[in-house]
Amino acid sequence: MPKMKSNSGAKKRFKFTSSGKIKRAKAFANHMLECKSPQRKRNLRGTTVSAEADQKRIRRMLPYA
């Protein structure tokens, strides 16, 4: 059986923790930043764990992760 292809966009956007959860960057931090409060921009830094509802879809895009 041939190898499955990983989704190239998903490879760049998601990483896995050692326990198998999926890390992702937070959205809404790229433009129109002057109208967002400093606290809101601060909270958008860094990574977070993706939602349970999305994990199945992400794992299907990254079969070898």
PDB file of N, H, CA, C and O in Angstrom:
ATOM      1  N   MET A   1       0.842  -1.184   0.000  1.00  0.00           N
ATOM      2  CA  MET A   1       0.000   0.000   0.000  1.00  0.00           C
ATOM      3  C   MET A   1       0.891   1.253   0.000  1.00  0.00           C
ATOM      4  O   MET A   1       1.876   1.293   0.737  1.00  0.00           O
ATOM      5  N   PRO A   2       0.571   2.276  -0.807  1.00  0.00           N
ATOM      6  CA  PRO A   2       1.426   3.462  -0.865  1.00  0.00           C
ATOM      7  C   PRO A   2       1.330   4.297   0.406  1.00  0.00           C
ATOM      8  O   PRO A   2       0.389   4.182   1.191  1.00  0.00           O
ATOM      9  N   LYS A   3       2.331   5.130   0.573  1.00  0.00           N
ATOM     10  H   LYS A   3       3.096   5.223  -0.064  1.00  0.00           H
ATOM     11  CA  LYS A   3       2.331   6.016   1.733  1.00  0.00           C
ATOM     12  C   LYS A   3       1.197   7.033   1.602  1.00  0.00           C
ATOM     13  O   LYS A   3       0.807   7.411   0.498  1.00  0.00           O
ATOM     14  N   MET A   4       0.681   7.463   2.747  1.00  0.00           N
ATOM     15  H   MET A   4       0.998   7.155   3.644  1.00  0.00           H
ATOM     16  CA  MET A   4      -0.312   8.533   2.748  1.00  0.00           C
ATOM     17  C   MET A   4       0.417   9.868   2.744  1.00  0.00           C
ATOM     18  O   MET A   4       1.540   9.968   3.240  1.00  0.00           O
ATOM     19  N   LYS A   5      -0.216  10.890   2.188  1.00  0.00           N
ATOM     20  H   LYS A   5      -1.128  10.809   1.785  1.00  0.00           H
ATOM     21  CA  LYS A   5       0.400  12.211   2.173  1.00  0.00           C
ATOM     22  C   LYS A   5      -0.086  13.025   3.360  1.00  0.00           C
ATOM     23  O   LYS A   5      -1.269  13.015   3.698  1.00  0.00           O
ATOM     24  N   SER A   6       0.847  13.728   3.984  1.00  0.00           N
ATOM     25  H   SER A   6       1.809  13.737   3.710  1.00  0.00           H
ATOM     26  CA  SER A   6       0.487  14.677   5.028  1.00  0.00           C
ATOM     27  C   SER A   6       0.050  15.970   4.368  1.00  0.00           C
ATOM     28  O   SER A   6       0.526  16.313   3.285  1.00  0.00           O
ATOM     29  N   ASN A   7      -0.849  16.684   5.012  1.00  0.00           N
ATOM     30  H   ASN A   7      -1.236  16.406   5.891  1.00  0.00           H
ATOM     31  CA  ASN A   7      -1.286  17.983   4.526  1.00  0.00           C
ATOM     32  C   ASN A   7      -0.192  19.005   4.845  1.00  0.00           C
ATOM     33  O   ASN A   7       0.136  19.214   6.014  1.00  0.00           O
ATOM     34  N   SER A   8       0.376  19.642   3.814  1.00  0.00           N
ATOM     35  H   SER A   8       0.110  19.472   2.865  1.00  0.00           H
ATOM     36  CA  SER A   8       1.518  20.530   4.009  1.00  0.00           C
ATOM     37  C   SER A   8       1.183  21.746   4.860  1.00  0.00           C
ATOM     38  O   SER A   8       2.017  22.204   5.640  1.00  0.00           O
ATOM     39  N   GLY A   9      -0.017  22.267   4.720  1.00  0.00           N
ATOM     40  H   GLY A   9      -0.695  21.894   4.086  1.00  0.00           H
ATOM     41  CA  GLY A   9      -0.416  23.412   5.540  1.00  0.00           C
ATOM     42  C   GLY A   9      -0.540  23.034   7.000  1.00  0.00           C
ATOM     43  O   GLY A   9      -0.167  23.810   7.880  1.00  0.00           O
ATOM     44  N   ALA A  10      -1.061  21.848   7.266  1.00  0.00           N
ATOM     45  H   ALA A  10      -1.365  21.217   6.552  1.00  0.00           H
ATOM     46  CA  ALA A  10      -1.219  21.390   8.650  1.00  0.00           C
ATOM     47  C   ALA A  10       0.137  21.103   9.284  1.00  0.00           C
ATOM     48  O   ALA A  10       0.318  21.320  10.482  1.00  0.00           O
ATOM     49  N   LYS A  11       1.093  20.616   8.489  1.00  0.00           N
ATOM     50  H   LYS A  11       0.946  20.440   7.516  1.00  0.00           H
ATOM     51  CA  LYS A  11       2.440  20.348   9.020  1.00  0.00           C
ATOM     52  C   LYS A  11       3.057  21.610   9.594  1.00  0.00           C
ATOM     53  O   LYS A  11       3.748  21.566  10.612  1.00  0.00           O
ATOM     54  N   LYS A  12       2.802  22.748   8.931  1.00  0.00           N
ATOM     55  H   LYS A  12       2.240  22.783   8.104  1.00  0.00           H
ATOM     56  CA  LYS A  12       3.396  24.008   9.359  1.00  0.00           C
ATOM     57  C   LYS A  12       2.664  24.618  10.542  1.00  0.00           C
ATOM     58  O   LYS A  12       3.243  25.425  11.268  1.00  0.00           O
ATOM     59  N   ARG A  13       1.408  24.252  10.754  1.00  0.00           N
ATOM     60  H   ARG A  13       0.937  23.596  10.164  1.00  0.00           H
ATOM     61  CA  ARG A  13       0.588  24.928  11.753  1.00  0.00           C
ATOM     62  C   ARG A  13       0.443  24.183  13.083  1.00  0.00           C
ATOM     63  O   ARG A  13       0.150  24.806  14.103  1.00  0.00           O
ATOM     64  N   PHE A  14       0.639  22.878  13.088  1.00  0.00           N
ATOM     65  H   PHE A  14       0.877  22.372  12.259  1.00  0.00           H
ATOM     66  CA  PHE A  14       0.373  22.099  14.299  1.00  0.00           C
ATOM     67  C   PHE A  14       1.593  21.325  14.744  1.00  0.00           C
ATOM     68  O   PHE A  14       2.362  20.823  13.924  1.00  0.00           O
ATOM     69  N   LYS A  15       1.764  21.233  16.071  1.00  0.00           N
ATOM     70  H   LYS A  15       1.139  21.641  16.737  1.00  0.00           H
ATOM     71  CA  LYS A  15       2.799  20.390  16.673  1.00  0.00           C
ATOM     72  C   LYS A  15       2.105  19.518  17.709  1.00  0.00           C
ATOM     73  O   LYS A  15       1.014  19.839  18.179  1.00  0.00           O
ATOM     74  N   PHE A  16       2.755  18.410  18.059  1.00  0.00           N
ATOM     75  H   PHE A  16       3.642  18.150  17.677  1.00  0.00           H
ATOM     76  CA  PHE A  16       2.179  17.503  19.041  1.00  0.00           C
ATOM     77  C   PHE A  16       2.940  17.590  20.355  1.00  0.00           C
ATOM     78  O   PHE A  16       4.165  17.709  20.360  1.00  0.00           O
ATOM     79  N   THR A  17       2.214  17.531  21.478  1.00  0.00           N
ATOM     80  H   THR A  17       1.219  17.435  21.474  1.00  0.00           H
ATOM     81  CA  THR A  17       2.858  17.467  22.782  1.00  0.00           C
ATOM     82  C   THR A  17       3.286  16.028  23.029  1.00  0.00           C
ATOM     83  O   THR A  17       2.910  15.126  22.280  1.00  0.00           O
ATOM     84  N   SER A  18       4.072  15.815  24.078  1.00  0.00           N
ATOM     85  H   SER A  18       4.377  16.548  24.686  1.00  0.00           H
ATOM     86  CA  SER A  18       4.536  14.455  24.360  1.00  0.00           C
ATOM     87  C   SER A  18       3.398  13.546  24.784  1.00  0.00           C
ATOM     88  O   SER A  18       3.496  12.327  24.647  1.00  0.00           O
ATOM     89  N   SER A  19       2.311  14.126  25.303  1.00  0.00           N
ATOM     90  H   SER A  19       2.231  15.116  25.415  1.00  0.00           H
ATOM     91  CA  SER A  19       1.162  13.309  25.695  1.00  0.00           C
ATOM     92  C   SER A  19       0.194  13.078  24.541  1.00  0.00           C
ATOM     93  O   SER A  19      -0.813  12.390  24.709  1.00  0.00           O
ATOM     94  N   GLY A  20       0.491  13.654  23.349  1.00  0.00           N
ATOM     95  H   GLY A  20       1.309  14.213  23.212  1.00  0.00           H
ATOM     96  CA  GLY A  20      -0.325  13.399  22.169  1.00  0.00           C
ATOM     97  C   GLY A  20      -1.360  14.458  21.859  1.00  0.00           C
ATOM     98  O   GLY A  20      -2.096  14.329  20.881  1.00  0.00           O
ATOM     99  N   LYS A  21      -1.434  15.510  22.675  1.00  0.00           N
ATOM    100  H   LYS A  21      -0.836  15.614  23.469  1.00  0.00           H
ATOM    101  CA  LYS A  21      -2.358  16.599  22.368  1.00  0.00           C
ATOM    102  C   LYS A  21      -1.771  17.432  21.236  1.00  0.00           C
ATOM    103  O   LYS A  21      -0.585  17.325  20.927  1.00  0.00           O
ATOM    104  N   ILE A  22      -2.607  18.264  20.620  1.00  0.00           N
ATOM    105  H   ILE A  22      -3.571  18.351  20.871  1.00  0.00           H
ATOM    106  CA  ILE A  22      -2.177  19.051  19.471  1.00  0.00           C
ATOM    107  C   ILE A  22      -2.085  20.517  19.865  1.00  0.00           C
ATOM    108  O   ILE A  22      -3.051  21.102  20.355  1.00  0.00           O
ATOM    109  N   LYS A  23      -0.896  21.109  19.644  1.00  0.00           N
ATOM    110  H   LYS A  23      -0.112  20.634  19.246  1.00  0.00           H
ATOM    111  CA  LYS A  23      -0.693  22.524  19.934  1.00  0.00           C
ATOM    112  C   LYS A  23      -0.946  23.334  18.679  1.00  0.00           C
ATOM    113  O   LYS A  23      -0.704  22.866  17.566  1.00  0.00           O
ATOM    114  N   ARG A  24      -1.436  24.551  18.863  1.00  0.00           N
ATOM    115  H   ARG A  24      -1.633  24.931  19.767  1.00  0.00           H
ATOM    116  CA  ARG A  24      -1.672  25.452  17.746  1.00  0.00           C
ATOM    117  C   ARG A  24      -1.441  26.888  18.201  1.00  0.00           C
ATOM    118  O   ARG A  24      -1.457  27.182  19.397  1.00  0.00           O
ATOM    119  N   ALA A  25      -1.229  27.770  17.244  1.00  0.00           N
ATOM    120  H   ALA A  25      -1.216  27.532  16.273  1.00  0.00           H
ATOM    121  CA  ALA A  25      -1.106  29.195  17.545  1.00  0.00           C
ATOM    122  C   ALA A  25      -2.504  29.782  17.710  1.00  0.00           C
ATOM    123  O   ALA A  25      -3.487  29.213  17.235  1.00  0.00           O
ATOM    124  N   LYS A  26      -2.581  30.910  18.379  1.00  0.00           N
ATOM    125  H   LYS A  26      -1.782  31.372  18.765  1.00  0.00           H
ATOM    126  CA  LYS A  26      -3.875  31.564  18.565  1.00  0.00           C
ATOM    127  C   LYS A  26      -4.177  32.465  17.374  1.00  0.00           C
ATOM    128  O   LYS A  26      -3.268  33.038  16.773  1.00  0.00           O
ATOM    129  N   ALA A  27      -5.439  32.584  17.044  1.00  0.00           N
ATOM    130  H   ALA A  27      -6.177  32.119  17.532  1.00  0.00           H
ATOM    131  CA  ALA A  27      -5.870  33.394  15.903  1.00  0.00           C
ATOM    132  C   ALA A  27      -6.112  34.845  16.318  1.00  0.00           C
ATOM    133  O   ALA A  27      -6.080  35.170  17.505  1.00  0.00           O
ATOM    134  N   PHE A  28      -6.353  35.706  15.344  1.00  0.00           N
ATOM    135  H   PHE A  28      -6.379  35.442  14.380  1.00  0.00           H
ATOM    136  CA  PHE A  28      -6.737  37.120  15.532  1.00  0.00           C
ATOM    137  C   PHE A  28      -5.608  37.988  16.062  1.00  0.00           C
ATOM    138  O   PHE A  28      -5.882  38.982  16.735  1.00  0.00           O
ATOM    139  N   ALA A  29      -4.349  37.657  15.789  1.00  0.00           N
ATOM    140  H   ALA A  29      -4.127  36.850  15.242  1.00  0.00           H
ATOM    141  CA  ALA A  29      -3.246  38.464  16.312  1.00  0.00           C
ATOM    142  C   ALA A  29      -2.385  39.043  15.199  1.00  0.00           C
ATOM    143  O   ALA A  29      -1.231  39.389  15.450  1.00  0.00           O
ATOM    144  N   ASN A  30      -2.904  39.163  13.974  1.00  0.00           N
ATOM    145  H   ASN A  30      -3.842  38.882  13.770  1.00  0.00           H
ATOM    146  CA  ASN A  30      -2.060  39.575  12.867  1.00  0.00           C
ATOM    147  C   ASN A  30      -2.253  41.013  12.391  1.00  0.00           C
ATOM    148  O   ASN A  30      -1.272  41.666  12.034  1.00  0.00           O
ATOM    149  N   HIS A  31      -3.450  41.513  12.373  1.00  0.00           N
ATOM    150  H   HIS A  31      -4.246  40.983  12.662  1.00  0.00           H
ATOM    151  CA  HIS A  31      -3.642  42.866  11.866  1.00  0.00           C
ATOM    152  C   HIS A  31      -4.766  43.543  12.636  1.00  0.00           C
ATOM    153  O   HIS A  31      -5.468  42.907  13.422  1.00  0.00           O
ATOM    154  N   MET A  32      -4.925  44.844  12.399  1.00  0.00           N
ATOM    155  H   MET A  32      -4.355  45.360  11.760  1.00  0.00           H
ATOM    156  CA  MET A  32      -5.892  45.673  13.139  1.00  0.00           C
ATOM    157  C   MET A  32      -5.628  45.583  14.640  1.00  0.00           C
ATOM    158  O   MET A  32      -6.548  45.403  15.438  1.00  0.00           O
ATOM    159  N   LEU A  33      -4.366  45.711  15.003  1.00  0.00           N
ATOM    160  H   LEU A  33      -3.618  45.858  14.355  1.00  0.00           H
ATOM    161  CA  LEU A  33      -3.998  45.532  16.405  1.00  0.00           C
ATOM    162  C   LEU A  33      -4.205  46.803  17.227  1.00  0.00           C
ATOM    163  O   LEU A  33      -4.228  46.745  18.457  1.00  0.00           O
ATOM    164  N   GLU A  34      -4.356  47.952  16.558  1.00  0.00           N
ATOM    165  H   GLU A  34      -4.337  47.998  15.559  1.00  0.00           H
ATOM    166  CA  GLU A  34      -4.505  49.172  17.348  1.00  0.00           C
ATOM    167  C   GLU A  34      -5.854  49.244  18.055  1.00  0.00           C
ATOM    168  O   GLU A  34      -5.992  49.957  19.048  1.00  0.00           O
ATOM    169  N   CYS A  35      -6.848  48.516  17.556  1.00  0.00           N
ATOM    170  H   CYS A  35      -6.736  47.936  16.749  1.00  0.00           H
ATOM    171  CA  CYS A  35      -8.159  48.570  18.214  1.00  0.00           C
ATOM    172  C   CYS A  35      -8.334  47.471  19.257  1.00  0.00           C
ATOM    173  O   CYS A  35      -9.372  47.403  19.914  1.00  0.00           O
ATOM    174  N   LYS A  36      -7.327  46.609  19.416  1.00  0.00           N
ATOM    175  H   LYS A  36      -6.484  46.665  18.882  1.00  0.00           H
ATOM    176  CA  LYS A  36      -7.393  45.559  20.434  1.00  0.00           C
ATOM    177  C   LYS A  36      -6.624  46.018  21.665  1.00  0.00           C
ATOM    178  O   LYS A  36      -5.593  46.681  21.553  1.00  0.00           O
ATOM    179  N   SER A  37      -7.127  45.666  22.823  1.00  0.00           N
ATOM    180  H   SER A  37      -7.965  45.128  22.914  1.00  0.00           H
ATOM    181  CA  SER A  37      -6.493  46.112  24.057  1.00  0.00           C
ATOM    182  C   SER A  37      -5.169  45.383  24.268  1.00  0.00           C
ATOM    183  O   SER A  37      -4.981  44.284  23.747  1.00  0.00           O
ATOM    184  N   PRO A  38      -4.247  45.982  25.028  1.00  0.00           N
ATOM    185  CA  PRO A  38      -2.974  45.318  25.311  1.00  0.00           C
ATOM    186  C   PRO A  38      -3.158  43.959  25.993  1.00  0.00           C
ATOM    187  O   PRO A  38      -2.412  43.018  25.722  1.00  0.00           O
ATOM    188  N   GLN A  39      -4.135  43.863  26.864  1.00  0.00           N
ATOM    189  H   GLN A  39      -4.741  44.627  27.085  1.00  0.00           H
ATOM    190  CA  GLN A  39      -4.371  42.582  27.544  1.00  0.00           C
ATOM    191  C   GLN A  39      -4.808  41.512  26.550  1.00  0.00           C
ATOM    192  O   GLN A  39      -4.380  40.361  26.634  1.00  0.00           O
ATOM    193  N   ARG A  40      -5.658  41.899  25.615  1.00  0.00           N
ATOM    194  H   ARG A  40      -6.005  42.835  25.546  1.00  0.00           H
ATOM    195  CA  ARG A  40      -6.123  40.952  24.606  1.00  0.00           C
ATOM    196  C   ARG A  40      -4.973  40.498  23.705  1.00  0.00           C
ATOM    197  O   ARG A  40      -4.867  39.316  23.378  1.00  0.00           O
ATOM    198  N   LYS A  41      -4.110  41.445  23.303  1.00  0.00           N
ATOM    199  H   LYS A  41      -4.197  42.405  23.568  1.00  0.00           H
ATOM    200  CA  LYS A  41      -2.974  41.095  22.463  1.00  0.00           C
ATOM    201  C   LYS A  41      -1.990  40.214  23.219  1.00  0.00           C
ATOM    202  O   LYS A  41      -1.398  39.306  22.636  1.00  0.00           O
ATOM    203  N   ARG A  42      -1.813  40.469  24.490  1.00  0.00           N
ATOM    204  H   ARG A  42      -2.294  41.207  24.964  1.00  0.00           H
ATOM    205  CA  ARG A  42      -0.922  39.661  25.316  1.00  0.00           C
ATOM    206  C   ARG A  42      -1.427  38.229  25.416  1.00  0.00           C
ATOM    207  O   ARG A  42      -0.646  37.280  25.357  1.00  0.00           O
ATOM    208  N   ASN A  43      -2.738  38.081  25.567  1.00  0.00           N
ATOM    209  H   ASN A  43      -3.373  38.853  25.615  1.00  0.00           H
ATOM    210  CA  ASN A  43      -3.332  36.745  25.675  1.00  0.00           C
ATOM    211  C   ASN A  43      -3.301  35.976  24.362  1.00  0.00           C
ATOM    212  O   ASN A  43      -3.454  34.755  24.360  1.00  0.00           O
ATOM    213  N   LEU A  44      -3.107  36.670  23.250  1.00  0.00           N
ATOM    214  H   LEU A  44      -2.984  37.662  23.252  1.00  0.00           H
ATOM    215  CA  LEU A  44      -3.036  36.004  21.954  1.00  0.00           C
ATOM    216  C   LEU A  44      -1.636  35.496  21.635  1.00  0.00           C
ATOM    217  O   LEU A  44      -1.441  34.812  20.631  1.00  0.00           O
ATOM    218  N   ARG A  45      -0.656  35.824  22.485  1.00  0.00           N
ATOM    219  H   ARG A  45      -0.815  36.380  23.301  1.00  0.00           H
ATOM    220  CA  ARG A  45       0.701  35.321  22.271  1.00  0.00           C
ATOM    221  C   ARG A  45       0.783  33.842  22.619  1.00  0.00           C
ATOM    222  O   ARG A  45      -0.046  33.314  23.360  1.00  0.00           O
ATOM    223  N   GLY A  46       1.781  33.198  22.079  1.00  0.00           N
ATOM    224  H   GLY A  46       2.454  33.627  21.477  1.00  0.00           H
ATOM    225  CA  GLY A  46       2.045  31.819  22.481  1.00  0.00           C
ATOM    226  C   GLY A  46       1.115  30.813  21.842  1.00  0.00           C
ATOM    227  O   GLY A  46       0.430  31.107  20.862  1.00  0.00           O
ATOM    228  N   THR A  47       1.103  29.615  22.416  1.00  0.00           N
ATOM    229  H   THR A  47       1.659  29.377  23.212  1.00  0.00           H
ATOM    230  CA  THR A  47       0.323  28.524  21.845  1.00  0.00           C
ATOM    231  C   THR A  47      -0.736  28.052  22.825  1.00  0.00           C
ATOM    232  O   THR A  47      -0.716  28.391  24.008  1.00  0.00           O
ATOM    233  N   THR A  48      -1.649  27.271  22.309  1.00  0.00           N
ATOM    234  H   THR A  48      -1.665  26.995  21.347  1.00  0.00           H
ATOM    235  CA  THR A  48      -2.691  26.665  23.128  1.00  0.00           C
ATOM    236  C   THR A  48      -2.977  25.276  22.567  1.00  0.00           C
ATOM    237  O   THR A  48      -2.506  24.922  21.486  1.00  0.00           O
ATOM    238  N   VAL A  49      -3.743  24.508  23.304  1.00  0.00           N
ATOM    239  H   VAL A  49      -4.125  24.796  24.182  1.00  0.00           H
ATOM    240  CA  VAL A  49      -4.102  23.160  22.854  1.00  0.00           C
ATOM    241  C   VAL A  49      -5.369  23.265  22.016  1.00  0.00           C
ATOM    242  O   VAL A  49      -6.299  23.979  22.390  1.00  0.00           O
ATOM    243  N   SER A  50      -5.415  22.565  20.890  1.00  0.00           N
ATOM    244  H   SER A  50      -4.659  21.985  20.587  1.00  0.00           H
ATOM    245  CA  SER A  50      -6.582  22.649  20.019  1.00  0.00           C
ATOM    246  C   SER A  50      -7.790  21.967  20.669  1.00  0.00           C
ATOM    247  O   SER A  50      -7.644  21.122  21.553  1.00  0.00           O
ATOM    248  N   ALA A  51      -8.967  22.347  20.217  1.00  0.00           N
ATOM    249  H   ALA A  51      -9.085  23.033  19.499  1.00  0.00           H
ATOM    250  CA  ALA A  51     -10.210  21.837  20.787  1.00  0.00           C
ATOM    251  C   ALA A  51     -10.380  20.348  20.476  1.00  0.00           C
ATOM    252  O   ALA A  51      -9.906  19.852  19.454  1.00  0.00           O
ATOM    253  N   GLU A  52     -11.054  19.663  21.364  1.00  0.00           N
ATOM    254  H   GLU A  52     -11.439  20.066  22.194  1.00  0.00           H
ATOM    255  CA  GLU A  52     -11.316  18.230  21.179  1.00  0.00           C
ATOM    256  C   GLU A  52     -12.069  17.970  19.874  1.00  0.00           C
ATOM    257  O   GLU A  52     -11.832  16.964  19.205  1.00  0.00           O
ATOM    258  N   ALA A  53     -12.974  18.879  19.518  1.00  0.00           N
ATOM    259  H   ALA A  53     -13.166  19.696  20.062  1.00  0.00           H
ATOM    260  CA  ALA A  53     -13.789  18.682  18.328  1.00  0.00           C
ATOM    261  C   ALA A  53     -12.949  18.704  17.051  1.00  0.00           C
ATOM    262  O   ALA A  53     -13.341  18.100  16.053  1.00  0.00           O
ATOM    263  N   ASP A  54     -11.797  19.391  17.063  1.00  0.00           N
ATOM    264  H   ASP A  54     -11.478  19.881  17.875  1.00  0.00           H
ATOM    265  CA  ASP A  54     -10.963  19.510  15.873  1.00  0.00           C
ATOM    266  C   ASP A  54      -9.872  18.453  15.788  1.00  0.00           C
ATOM    267  O   ASP A  54      -9.263  18.276  14.733  1.00  0.00           O
ATOM    268  N   GLN A  55      -9.616  17.748  16.887  1.00  0.00           N
ATOM    269  H   GLN A  55     -10.110  17.892  17.744  1.00  0.00           H
ATOM    270  CA  GLN A  55      -8.459  16.850  16.934  1.00  0.00           C
ATOM    271  C   GLN A  55      -8.543  15.724  15.903  1.00  0.00           C
ATOM    272  O   GLN A  55      -7.533  15.377  15.291  1.00  0.00           O
ATOM    273  N   LYS A  56      -9.714  15.155  15.703  1.00  0.00           N
ATOM    274  H   LYS A  56     -10.535  15.437  16.200  1.00  0.00           H
ATOM    275  CA  LYS A  56      -9.856  14.048  14.755  1.00  0.00           C
ATOM    276  C   LYS A  56      -9.499  14.499  13.338  1.00  0.00           C
ATOM    277  O   LYS A  56      -8.834  13.780  12.594  1.00  0.00           O
ATOM    278  N   ARG A  57      -9.953  15.704  12.980  1.00  0.00           N
ATOM    279  H   ARG A  57     -10.493  16.289  13.585  1.00  0.00           H
ATOM    280  CA  ARG A  57      -9.681  16.244  11.649  1.00  0.00           C
ATOM    281  C   ARG A  57      -8.189  16.516  11.442  1.00  0.00           C
ATOM    282  O   ARG A  57      -7.637  16.248  10.375  1.00  0.00           O
ATOM    283  N   ILE A  58      -7.551  17.051  12.479  1.00  0.00           N
ATOM    284  H   ILE A  58      -8.000  17.269  13.346  1.00  0.00           H
ATOM    285  CA  ILE A  58      -6.132  17.361  12.381  1.00  0.00           C
ATOM    286  C   ILE A  58      -5.309  16.089  12.280  1.00  0.00           C
ATOM    287  O   ILE A  58      -4.359  16.030  11.499  1.00  0.00           O
ATOM    288  N   ARG A  59      -5.655  15.074  13.054  1.00  0.00           N
ATOM    289  H   ARG A  59      -6.426  15.122  13.688  1.00  0.00           H
ATOM    290  CA  ARG A  59      -4.926  13.803  13.009  1.00  0.00           C
ATOM    291  C   ARG A  59      -5.041  13.133  11.641  1.00  0.00           C
ATOM    292  O   ARG A  59      -4.106  12.471  11.190  1.00  0.00           O
ATOM    293  N   ARG A  60      -6.191  13.307  10.981  1.00  0.00           N
ATOM    294  H   ARG A  60      -6.950  13.845  11.347  1.00  0.00           H
ATOM    295  CA  ARG A  60      -6.362  12.750   9.651  1.00  0.00           C
ATOM    296  C   ARG A  60      -5.459  13.461   8.641  1.00  0.00           C
ATOM    297  O   ARG A  60      -5.003  12.844   7.678  1.00  0.00           O
ATOM    298  N   MET A  61      -5.196  14.764   8.855  1.00  0.00           N
ATOM    299  H   MET A  61      -5.566  15.265   9.637  1.00  0.00           H
ATOM    300  CA  MET A  61      -4.320  15.502   7.955  1.00  0.00           C
ATOM    301  C   MET A  61      -2.848  15.174   8.196  1.00  0.00           C
ATOM    302  O   MET A  61      -2.015  15.371   7.310  1.00  0.00           O
ATOM    303  N   LEU A  62      -2.520  14.669   9.400  1.00  0.00           N
ATOM    304  H   LEU A  62      -3.196  14.509  10.119  1.00  0.00           H
ATOM    305  CA  LEU A  62      -1.132  14.364   9.761  1.00  0.00           C
ATOM    306  C   LEU A  62      -1.014  12.902  10.175  1.00  0.00           C
ATOM    307  O   LEU A  62      -0.883  12.609  11.364  1.00  0.00           O
ATOM    308  N   PRO A  63      -1.057  11.993   9.228  1.00  0.00           N
ATOM    309  CA  PRO A  63      -1.122  10.574   9.578  1.00  0.00           C
ATOM    310  C   PRO A  63       0.135  10.024  10.238  1.00  0.00           C
ATOM    311  O   PRO A  63       0.063   8.998  10.915  1.00  0.00           O
ATOM    312  N   TYR A  64       1.290  10.676  10.064  1.00  0.00           N
ATOM    313  H   TYR A  64       1.348  11.510   9.515  1.00  0.00           H
ATOM    314  CA  TYR A  64       2.527  10.142  10.611  1.00  0.00           C
ATOM    315  C   TYR A  64       3.056  10.926  11.802  1.00  0.00           C
ATOM    316  O   TYR A  64       4.196  10.722  12.221  1.00  0.00           O
ATOM    317  N   ALA A  65       2.256  11.804  12.343  1.00  0.00           N
ATOM    318  H   ALA A  65       1.330  11.969  12.003  1.00  0.00           H
ATOM    319  CA  ALA A  65       2.707  12.637  13.469  1.00  0.00           C
ATOM    320  C   ALA A  65       2.595  11.880  14.783  1.00  0.00           C
ATOM    321  O   ALA A  65       2.928  12.420  15.837  1.00  0.00           O
TER     322      ALA A  65
END
